[in-house]
Amino acid sequence: MDLQILTYLVVGATFALYIGIAVWAKAKTTGDFYIAGKGVHPVVNGMATAADWMSAASFISLAGLISYLGYEAGMYLMGWTGGYVLLAMLLAPYLRKFGKFTVPEFISERYYSRAARVIAVVCLIFISFTYVAGQMRGVGIVFSRFLELPIDKGLYLGMGVVFIYSVIGGMKGITYTQVAQYVVLMFAYSVPAIFMAIQFTGNPVPQLAFGSQMTDGSGFLLDALDKTLIDLGFSSYTEPFNDKSMIDVMAITLALMVGTAGLPHVIVRFFTVPKVSDARKSAGWALIFIALLYTTAPVVGSLSRLNVINSINGPENTGTAYTQMPSWFKTWENSGLLAWFDHNNDGKLQYAAGVAFVGKPTFDDLARGPHGERVIDNPSSGEIVNGAPFANEIYIDRDIMVLANPEMAQLPNWVIALIAAGGVAAALSTAAGLLLVISASISHDLLKSTFMHNISEKNELRASRVTAAFAILIAGYLGLHPPAFVAQVVAFAFGLAASSLFPVLVMGIFSKRINKYGAICGMLTGLIFTMGYIIYFKGIFIEPMAANTSDNWLFGISPEGIGSIGMCLNFLVAFSVSSLTPPPPQSVQNMVERIRLPNAAAAAHDH
């Protein structure tokens, strides 16, 4: 069957499944819409949490990061998964015991302040919209390639699907939809990995293939990849700190770790289980489900890099004539995510270390050169870089690595169609969770709890759906104008969560002395510092104001890791301001005691 028809059928079938589940699990009350009626089984919630958390960054971009960064990409694996340990130990059971709908609601009651609630909502909106920008970019990438739609039309289609199953189903519908999406994305990720593991190493288990010998006799997988990259002038794949300093790697790992524990759309998942103990169980199950993908990602990244080199340079690294390149290369060219410039005018593609272009190509900039190549203005000089046998002529967006893998490896069409469905599932599952958190915060925390106390449940539910629809429109705009590649955008969101919400949640549970003045000042300090740093260096909302190099970074820490410094500032300001102002009321201190104590001890404490 033709690939495009097959892709439409597979992706269409998954869309129908998601919408069907949403209709079946339609939210009828605000409790259903916000927290699925607190009736989700821990195993089901663990699977839904894994899908909610394993976004387009995990499915589409993580292996691409690993394929380019090598050893240093371990910071993403350690940070994102390690954060779940913090979440399970420090936050999930206590917030579930508190028993409310949203994170701002906890902050409002713990810090006895409407202002604290409003600031928490502002932090949450910044975090969620930054995060959702990465998901919408992922949707656009998948649709632009596999459905051969322009990115804007693909985004509109994705927005429509998310609108239907999030607005109708609410958290109840999203929970069971995410279970289906987890199955789809894991199957889609694992099947190509198994095919490639067999193709390159003869070992069908990707996790074991990572340490296996190559079938072509070139040695162990990582040794062969190291040699190939060094011969082409790239840094060693297995040596640490080639592209990033040790302090930057540590800062990014910490920011991702505590950011994971502070992500509002992940935390709210633990409000959906029946009991406090189920919150810990959910976190454990989520780790198991996440590990299935995260232990597969390193081998996918490694084989992806080999796939690219072999496909472009040919077996002898002499380059491949453009006229002989397979259809996948030209199709990805048309998406604007792959491009080349013929430096030496020999009609061959050559991939090595160095920058093929000045600036990043976009679809509007691309034109055809004399040999049919894609070119943009101001090509680089084409000098031989780092001892490579020839100059680099290729631009590859790292977000295409997983999606293009099956085509590079010449896998069956049904595997390629499956990858498209998995990429869409990963992006939409997280987007839906984020949009619901935004909706709940605005309708429940601002409208119901702050400005319109007497609003009926029916009108609150209606307001939640209207807010969700409005948030989807903003998310679509961010998807059309993404600030960076998927995983980097997501890293920014984790940094914002680390610097704004995580400290006040931890201090709210484990310190009776932190008061509303400290919490408010700490949140504002962390958010403003981190957001300002990211904007200054990355130009998310304005043009960059400084060169984005480590020489200009504070302590050598990149925008992806600056959330760790923002977190420290948050803690420092909160403790300092609290020590200079009156302590919280005794009733609030008693509430902190009750949250931390087991149920029986808490009851005895009350008496």
C-alpha positions in Angstrom: 0.0 0.0 0.0 1.2 3.5 -0.7 3.0 5.1 2.3 0.9 8.2 2.4 -2.4 6.3 2.2 -1.2 3.9 4.9 -0.1 6.8 7.1 -3.5 8.5 6.8 -5.2 5.2 7.7 -3.0 4.5 10.8 -3.0 8.1 12.1 -6.8 8.5 11.3 -7.5 5.2 13.2 -5.7 6.5 16.3 -7.5 9.8 16.1 -10.8 8.0 16.0 -9.8 5.9 19.0 -8.8 9.0 21.1 -12.1 10.8 20.2 -14.1 7.7 20.9 -12.6 7.3 24.4 -13.2 11.0 25.1 -16.9 10.6 24.2 -17.2 7.4 26.3 -15.5 9.1 29.3 -17.2 12.5 29.0 -16.7 14.7 32.0 -20.1 15.5 33.7 -18.8 17.4 36.8 -16.0 19.7 37.6 -14.5 16.8 39.6 -14.4 14.7 36.5 -13.0 17.6 34.4 -10.2 18.5 36.8 -9.2 15.3 38.5 -11.2 12.4 36.9 -13.3 12.0 40.0 -10.4 10.7 42.0 -11.2 7.2 40.8 -8.2 6.2 38.6 -6.4 2.9 39.4 -2.6 3.4 40.2 -1.5 1.2 37.2 -3.8 3.1 34.8 -2.7 6.4 36.3 1.0 5.4 36.0 0.5 4.6 32.3 -1.4 7.9 31.7 1.3 9.8 33.7 4.0 8.2 31.5 2.2 9.3 28.3 1.6 12.7 29.8 5.2 13.2 30.6 6.8 11.4 27.6 6.1 14.2 25.3 7.3 15.0 21.8 10.6 15.8 23.5 11.0 12.2 24.6 9.6 10.6 21.4 10.9 12.9 18.7 13.8 14.9 20.2 15.5 12.8 22.9 17.2 10.3 20.5 18.2 13.3 18.3 19.9 14.9 21.2 21.7 11.7 22.1 22.7 11.2 18.5 24.4 14.6 18.5 25.6 15.0 22.1 26.5 11.5 22.9 27.7 11.1 26.5 26.5 14.5 27.5 22.9 13.7 26.5 22.8 11.6 29.7 21.9 14.7 31.5 18.4 14.6 29.9 18.0 10.9 30.8 19.1 11.4 34.4 17.3 14.7 34.9 13.9 13.7 33.5 13.8 10.3 35.2 15.5 11.3 38.4 12.9 14.0 38.9 10.3 11.3 39.3 12.1 10.0 42.4 11.8 13.5 43.9 8.2 13.7 42.9 7.3 10.4 44.4 9.2 11.1 47.7 8.7 14.8 48.3 5.5 15.9 46.6 3.0 13.4 45.2 1.6 11.8 48.4 1.5 15.0 50.4 -0.3 17.0 47.7 -2.7 14.1 47.2 -3.4 14.1 51.0 -4.2 17.8 50.8 -7.0 16.7 48.5 -7.7 19.8 46.3 -8.0 20.2 42.5 -4.9 22.2 41.5 -1.4 23.3 42.5 -2.3 27.0 42.9 -5.1 25.9 45.3 -2.5 24.2 47.5 -0.3 27.3 47.4 -3.2 29.6 48.2 -4.3 27.7 51.3 -0.8 26.9 52.5 0.3 30.5 52.2 -3.1 31.9 53.2 -3.0 34.4 50.3 -5.0 35.1 47.1 -2.0 37.0 45.7 0.1 33.8 46.1 -2.6 31.9 44.2 -2.6 34.4 41.4 1.2 34.4 41.1 1.2 30.6 41.1 -1.3 30.7 38.2 1.0 33.1 36.3 4.0 30.8 36.9 1.9 27.8 35.8 0.8 29.6 32.6 4.3 30.6 31.6 5.5 27.0 32.3 2.7 25.3 30.4 2.7 27.5 27.3 6.5 27.2 27.0 6.1 23.5 27.3 3.2 23.3 24.9 5.1 25.2 22.2 7.5 22.2 22.0 4.6 19.8 21.6 2.9 21.8 18.8 6.2 22.0 17.0 6.4 18.2 17.2 2.9 17.9 15.8 3.9 20.2 12.9 7.0 18.2 12.1 5.1 14.9 12.0 2.3 16.3 9.9 4.5 18.2 7.5 6.4 15.0 6.6 4.1 12.0 6.9 0.8 13.6 5.9 2.6 15.9 3.4 0.6 18.8 4.8 2.0 22.3 5.2 3.0 22.8 8.8 0.2 25.3 9.5 -2.5 23.0 8.2 -1.0 20.1 10.2 -1.1 22.1 13.3 -4.7 23.1 12.8 -5.6 19.4 12.4 -3.8 18.6 15.6 -5.4 21.4 17.5 -8.8 20.2 16.4 -8.2 16.7 17.7 -6.9 18.0 21.1 -9.9 20.3 21.3 -12.3 17.5 20.9 -11.0 15.0 23.4 -9.7 17.5 26.0 -12.7 19.8 26.0 -15.3 17.0 26.0 -13.5 14.5 28.2 -11.6 16.7 30.6 -9.2 14.9 32.9 -11.4 11.8 32.9 -11.3 11.5 29.1 -7.7 12.6 28.9 -6.6 9.9 31.4 -8.0 7.0 29.4 -6.9 8.6 26.1 -3.4 8.8 27.4 -3.4 5.1 28.2 -4.2 4.4 24.6 -1.5 7.0 23.5 1.1 5.3 25.7 0.5 2.0 24.0 0.7 3.6 20.6 3.8 5.6 21.2 5.7 2.7 22.9 4.8 0.3 20.1 5.8 2.9 17.5 9.1 3.6 19.3 10.1 0.0 20.0 9.4 -1.6 16.6 11.8 0.5 14.5 14.4 0.2 17.4 14.2 -3.6 17.2 14.5 -3.6 13.4 17.5 -1.4 13.5 19.1 -3.3 16.3 18.9 -6.5 14.3 20.1 -4.8 11.1 23.2 -3.3 12.7 24.1 -5.8 15.5 22.0 -8.9 15.0 20.6 -8.5 18.5 16.8 -8.0 18.6 16.9 -6.4 22.1 17.8 -2.7 21.7 19.0 -2.4 25.3 21.5 -5.2 24.7 22.3 -4.1 21.1 23.8 -1.0 22.7 26.8 -3.1 23.9 26.9 -5.6 21.0 29.3 -6.0 18.1 28.4 -4.7 14.6 27.4 -7.3 12.0 29.8 -5.7 9.5 32.8 -6.6 11.7 33.7 -3.0 12.6 33.7 -3.8 16.3 31.4 -2.8 19.1 28.6 -0.4 18.3 30.0 2.6 20.3 33.6 2.0 19.2 32.5 1.9 15.6 30.5 5.1 16.0 33.3 6.8 17.8 35.8 6.0 15.0 33.4 7.1 12.3 32.7 10.5 13.9 36.3 11.2 14.7 37.3 10.4 11.1 34.7 13.0 10.0 36.0 15.7 12.4 33.3 15.4 15.0 33.9 15.1 18.7 34.1 11.7 20.3 30.7 10.2 21.0 31.6 8.6 24.3 34.0 11.2 25.9 32.3 13.6 28.3 32.2 17.4 28.1 33.1 17.9 24.5 30.3 20.3 23.7 29.2 21.4 27.2 31.2 22.0 30.4 30.8 20.0 33.5 29.1 22.8 35.4 26.6 23.3 32.6 25.8 19.6 32.5 25.3 19.5 36.3 23.1 22.6 36.1 20.9 21.3 33.3 20.6 17.9 35.1 19.5 19.6 38.3 17.1 21.9 36.5 15.5 19.0 34.7 15.3 16.9 37.8 13.6 19.5 40.1 11.6 20.8 37.1 10.1 17.4 36.6 9.0 17.4 40.2 7.5 20.9 39.8 5.6 20.4 36.6 1.9 21.2 37.2 0.5 18.9 34.5 2.4 16.0 36.1 1.6 16.8 39.7 -2.1 17.0 38.9 -2.1 13.4 37.8 -1.5 12.3 41.4 -4.8 14.1 42.4 -6.7 11.6 40.3 -6.1 8.4 42.4 -8.4 7.3 45.2 -5.9 7.2 48.1 -2.6 8.8 49.3 -0.7 5.5 49.0 -1.9 5.2 45.4 0.0 8.4 44.6 3.3 6.7 45.5 2.3 3.6 43.6 1.4 5.7 40.5 4.8 7.3 40.5 6.4 3.8 40.7 4.4 2.5 37.8 5.1 5.6 35.8 8.8 5.0 36.2 8.5 1.5 35.0 6.5 2.6 31.9 8.9 5.5 31.2 12.0 3.2 31.6 10.8 1.1 28.6 11.4 4.1 26.3 14.3 5.7 28.1 16.4 2.6 28.1 15.7 2.3 24.3 16.5 5.9 23.4 20.4 5.6 23.7 20.6 2.8 21.1 18.1 4.6 18.8 20.2 7.8 19.0 23.4 5.9 18.2 22.0 4.0 15.3 20.4 7.1 14.0 23.7 8.8 13.7 25.2 5.9 11.9 22.2 5.7 9.7 22.6 9.4 8.7 26.3 9.0 7.9 25.9 5.8 5.9 22.9 7.2 4.0 24.6 10.5 3.0 28.3 9.7 2.8 28.1 6.2 1.4 30.1 3.2 2.6 33.5 4.8 1.8 32.7 8.3 3.1 33.2 9.7 -0.3 29.8 11.4 -0.6 26.7 10.4 -2.6 25.5 12.1 -5.7 22.3 14.1 -5.2 20.7 12.3 -8.1 21.2 9.0 -6.3 19.8 10.0 -3.0 16.7 8.1 -1.9 13.3 9.7 -1.8 13.3 10.3 2.0 16.1 12.9 1.6 14.2 15.0 -0.9 10.9 14.7 1.0 12.5 16.0 4.2 14.1 18.8 2.2 10.6 19.9 1.2 9.7 20.1 4.9 12.5 22.6 5.5 14.1 20.4 8.2 17.0 19.1 6.0 19.1 21.1 3.5 22.5 21.1 1.7 24.8 23.4 -0.1 27.3 22.1 -2.7 30.5 23.8 -1.5 32.9 22.2 -3.9 30.4 22.1 -6.8 30.8 18.3 -7.4 27.1 17.4 -7.2 27.7 15.1 -4.2 26.4 15.3 -0.6 29.1 15.3 2.0 28.4 15.2 5.8 31.2 16.1 8.2 32.0 18.5 11.1 31.3 22.1 10.5 28.4 24.4 9.6 27.0 24.1 6.1 25.1 27.3 6.4 25.2 30.7 8.1 22.0 30.6 10.1 19.3 28.0 10.2 17.4 27.4 7.0 13.6 27.8 7.0 11.2 26.7 4.3 10.7 30.3 3.0 14.5 30.8 2.7 15.3 27.7 0.7 16.0 27.8 -3.1 17.5 25.4 -5.6 21.2 25.5 -6.5 22.8 24.4 -9.8 22.8 20.7 -8.9 19.3 20.8 -7.4 20.5 21.3 -3.9 18.8 23.4 -1.3 20.7 26.7 -0.6 20.2 29.8 1.5 21.9 33.1 1.5 25.5 33.5 2.9 26.8 29.9 2.7 29.9 29.3 4.8 33.3 29.2 3.2 33.5 25.4 2.9 36.8 25.1 4.6 38.0 21.6 5.8 37.1 21.5 9.5 38.9 19.6 12.3 40.8 17.4 9.9 37.7 16.0 8.2 38.3 14.7 4.7 35.8 17.2 3.2 33.7 20.1 4.3 30.3 19.7 5.7 27.5 20.5 3.2 24.5 19.2 5.2 22.1 20.9 7.6 20.0 18.4 9.6 17.4 19.4 12.2 17.9 17.0 15.1 14.2 16.7 15.6 13.9 14.5 12.4 16.3 11.8 13.6 13.7 9.4 15.0 11.1 10.2 12.4 13.4 9.7 9.5 15.1 6.6 10.9 12.8 3.9 9.4 13.1 5.5 6.0 16.9 5.7 6.1 17.0 2.0 7.3 14.5 1.1 4.5 12.0 -0.5 6.9 8.5 -1.5 5.7 5.9 1.2 5.1 3.8 0.1 8.0 6.7 0.8 10.4 7.0 4.3 9.0 3.3 4.9 9.4 3.5 3.7 12.9 6.3 6.2 13.7 4.0 9.0 12.5 1.2 7.8 14.8 3.6 7.5 17.7 5.0 11.0 17.2 1.5 12.5 17.1 0.4 10.5 20.2 3.4 11.7 22.2 2.9 15.3 21.3 -0.9 15.4 21.7 -1.0 13.5 25.0 1.2 16.0 26.7 -0.4 19.0 24.9 -3.8 17.9 26.2 -2.5 17.6 29.8 -0.9 21.0 29.7 -4.0 22.7 28.2 -6.2 21.1 30.8 -3.9 22.4 33.6 -4.1 25.9 32.0 -7.9 25.7 31.8 -8.3 24.5 35.4 -6.0 27.2 36.8 -7.9 30.0 35.0 -11.5 28.7 35.5 -11.0 27.3 39.0 -8.2 29.2 40.6 -8.9 32.6 39.1 -12.6 32.6 38.2 -14.2 30.4 40.9 -11.8 31.0 43.8 -10.7 34.5 43.3 -13.2 36.6 41.3 -16.6 34.8 41.1 -17.1 32.8 44.3 -20.8 32.2 43.6 -20.4 30.8 40.1 -22.4 27.5 39.7 -20.7 24.2 38.9 -22.3 24.1 35.5 -21.0 27.6 34.6 -17.6 26.7 35.9 -17.5 23.6 33.7 -18.5 25.7 30.8 -15.8 28.3 31.6 -13.3 25.5 31.8 -14.1 24.3 28.3 -14.1 27.8 26.8 -10.7 28.5 28.5 -9.3 25.2 27.1 -10.4 26.2 23.6 -8.7 29.6 23.9 -5.5 28.0 25.3 -5.5 25.7 22.2 -5.5 28.7 19.9 -2.5 30.2 21.7 -0.7 26.8 21.7 -1.3 26.6 17.9 0.3 30.1 17.5 3.4 29.0 19.5 3.6 25.9 17.3 3.8 28.0 14.2 6.5 30.2 15.7 8.6 27.8 17.9 11.6 29.4 19.7 13.9 26.4 19.3 14.0 22.6 18.7 11.6 20.5 20.7 13.7 19.2 23.6 15.3 22.6 24.1 11.9 24.3 24.4 10.9 21.7 26.9 14.1 22.2 28.9 13.1 25.9 29.2 9.8 24.9 30.7 11.4 22.5 33.2 13.8 25.4 34.2 10.8 27.7 34.8 9.1 25.0 36.9 12.3 24.4 38.9 12.8 28.1 39.7 9.2 29.0 40.5 6.9 26.3 41.7 9.1 23.5 43.0 10.7 25.5 45.9 7.4 26.8 47.3 5.8 23.4 47.1 8.7 21.7 49.0 8.9 24.5 51.5 5.1 24.5 51.9 5.2 20.8 52.9 8.4 20.6 55.0 8.8 24.1 56.6 6.3 25.6 58.9 8.2 28.9 59.0 7.9 30.0 55.4 5.1 32.6 55.2 3.2 34.2 52.3 5.7 37.1 52.0 8.6 34.7 51.5 6.7 32.5 49.1 5.5 35.3 46.9 8.9 37.0 46.7 10.6 33.7 46.1 8.2 32.7 43.2 8.6 36.2 41.6 12.4 36.1 41.9 12.8 32.7 40.5 10.4 33.2 37.6 11.6 36.7 36.6 15.3 35.8 36.8 14.9 32.5 34.8 12.5 33.9 32.2 14.7 37.0 31.8 17.8 34.9 31.3 16.1 32.7 28.7 14.7 35.7 26.8 18.0 37.5 26.9 20.0 34.7 25.4 17.4 32.8 23.3 15.2 35.6 22.1 12.0 33.7 22.6 9.7 36.7 22.5 12.2 39.3 21.1 15.5 39.1 19.2 18.4 37.8 21.2 20.2 40.6 23.0 23.5 38.8 23.5 25.6 36.2 21.8 24.4 32.8 22.8 27.9 31.4 23.8 29.3 30.1 27.0 31.6 33.1 27.3 28.6 35.3 28.0 26.7 32.9 30.2 26.4 33.4 34.0 28.9 30.9 35.6 29.1 29.2 32.2 25.5 27.9 32.6 23.3 27.8 29.5 19.6 28.9 29.3 18.6 25.3 29.6 20.2 24.9 33.0 19.7 28.4 34.5 16.6 27.2 36.3 18.9 25.6 38.9 20.2 29.0 39.8 16.7 30.4 39.7 15.7 27.7 42.2 18.5 28.6 44.6 17.5 32.2 44.4 13.9 31.3 45.1 14.9 29.3 48.2 17.3 32.1 49.4 14.8 34.9 49.0 11.9 32.9 50.5 13.8 32.0 53.7 15.3 35.5 54.0 12.0 37.3 53.7 10.2 34.8 55.9 12.8 35.3 58.7 12.2 39.0 58.6 8.4 38.9 58.7 5.8 37.3 61.0 5.4 33.5 61.0 2.3 31.9 59.4 -0.8 31.6 61.6 -1.0 28.6 63.9 -3.8 27.0 61.9 -1.5 26.9 58.8 1.3 25.4 60.8 -1.1 22.7 62.0 -2.1 22.0 58.5 1.5 21.5 57.5 1.8 19.0 60.4 -1.3 17.1 59.2 -0.1 16.9 55.6 3.2 15.3 56.7 1.8 12.8 59.3 0.1 9.5 58.4 -3.7 9.5 58.8 -3.8 7.9 62.2 -1.1 10.1 63.6 -2.7 13.2 62.1 -6.1 12.3 63.7 -4.4 11.9 67.1 -2.5 15.2 66.5 -5.8 17.0 65.9 -7.1 15.8 69.3 
